[in-house]
Each structure stands twice: as structure tokens, then as C-alpha cells.
């Protein structure tokens, strides 16, 4: 069961990273169609939900990990912060023709930093 949960957790992470890549292109000035934004916003949201669900399931399934371990609580706190911040850029992109507001671009780069922190937390597991 752990292998399946790990696969699904990593698949959810891949969804989040693909959305981050596309939204980073937009933050750098690329123009994309509204339909593409909707697809990658869906991938962003599905990836975030999958990360939480499968991450918690993994923590409960693997002996030696507990849901209250510091690195897991850190990941959950970062996850709670990244969701609403990461939505600002795709919401700001309406039709692909208008420039993206600077505030949405700044929020995107903050979301990228939080995603990188989540990744670092998953790799190094502080206080594990």
C-alpha cells in the first residue's frame, strides 16, 4: 500500500510542478490562452489536494512516521499557506491579452518559494 500512496503523492507533486512551470512562464511575460490557464489551474488545485491527502495517508501508513512529526506539520503549514497565494496569478490572467498585475506576479514567486520549501521539507525531513 505504501508504494501506491507514494506514487500518488509524487504524481500530485508533478501536477503542482507542471502548473508552477506554466505560471512561471506567464510571470515572465508569456501569453497563454484562457483555456490553458484553466487546465493548469485545475492541475494546481488537484495536485495540492492530492499532496495533502496522499501525504497524510503515507504518514499514517508508514511505520516510524506520525502525523504530528515536526516535518509533517511544517509541510501542512506550508501547504496551507501556498494554496491561496498560488491562485492569485491564474485568477489575474483573464484572456491572455492583458498584462498580469505586478502583485499577482509577486504572489506567484512567493508561492514558488513555498513549493520549494515544501520540497526541501520532504527531502530532508527536519527533526525526523
N, C-alpha and C positions, 0 to 999 in steps of 0.2 A: 504494500500500500504506500509506503514511503516513497518509492521510486515514481509512482504515478503522481502523487502530490507534488513531488519536487519538479517533475516535468511540467505540470500545470502551472506551478508557481513561476518557473522560468519562462514559460510561454507567455504568461501575463506580463512579466518583466519585458519581454521582447515587444509586446504590444505598446507598452509605455515608451520604450526607447524609440520605436518607429515613429510614434506621434511626436516625441521630443525632437527628432531629427527633422521632420517636416515643419513643425512650428518654428524651429530654429532657422530654417531657410526663409520662412516668412519674416522672422525678426530681422534677418539680414537684408530684407527687401524683395524677396521673390514674390511674384504674384501667382496665386493659385486660385482655382475656381471654388465657388462656394460649396459645391458638391464634394470636392476633395477635402475641404475643411470639415464638413460634416462627417465624412468617413473617418478621418483621423481623430476627430473629437470623440467619436464612438469608440475607436480603438483605445484612446486615452482613458476614457471612463471605464470601459470593460477591463482594461489592464489594471487600473487601480483597484477595482473591486476584486478581481482575481488575485492580485497580490495580497490583499488583506485576508480573503477567505482561505486561500491555499497556504498562506504563510502561517496563519493561526492553526490550521489543520495540521501542518507539518510540526509546529511546536508541540501540539498535543500528542502527535503520533510518535515522535522520535524520543526514545529514552535518553535522559540526560538533559533535555530542554524542558523548560517550564515557561508558561505564558508570562510569568512575572520576572523572568530573567531580564536584566538591565538592557541588553542589546535588543531584545524583542520589544520592550517598552519604548526604547528610543526609536525603533523603526515605526512603531504605531504612531508615536507623536509626530515624527516627520511626515508620515503618510497623511495624518490629519491636517497638517499644515500645507502640504503640496496640492491637495485636491482643488480647493477654491482658488489658489494662486495660479495654478496651471490652466485654469479655464479662462482666464482673462484675455489672453491673446486670441484664441479661436473665436471667442464671443465678439471681439473687436473687429474681426475680419468678416465683413458682411458679404460683399460681392466680388472681392478680389481686386477691385479697381481703386478703392480709396486707400490712402496711406494708413498704416497701422499707428494708432496713438503711441507716443513715447512711453506713457505709463504702462500700457499693455506689454510693450517690449521689455521694460524693466521687470515687470511681474514675471514674464516668461523666463528671463535669465535667473531670477530668484528661484523659480520652480525647477530649472535645470540644476542649480546648485543643491537644492533639496533632494532631487532624484539622485544626484551623485553621492550625497551624504548617506542616503538610504543604501545605495550600492556598497559604499565603504563599510557601513554598519553590517551588512550581510556578509561581507568578505572577512573582516577582521573580528567581528563579534566581541566588542569590548566588554570586559567584565564577565565573560562566559566561563 
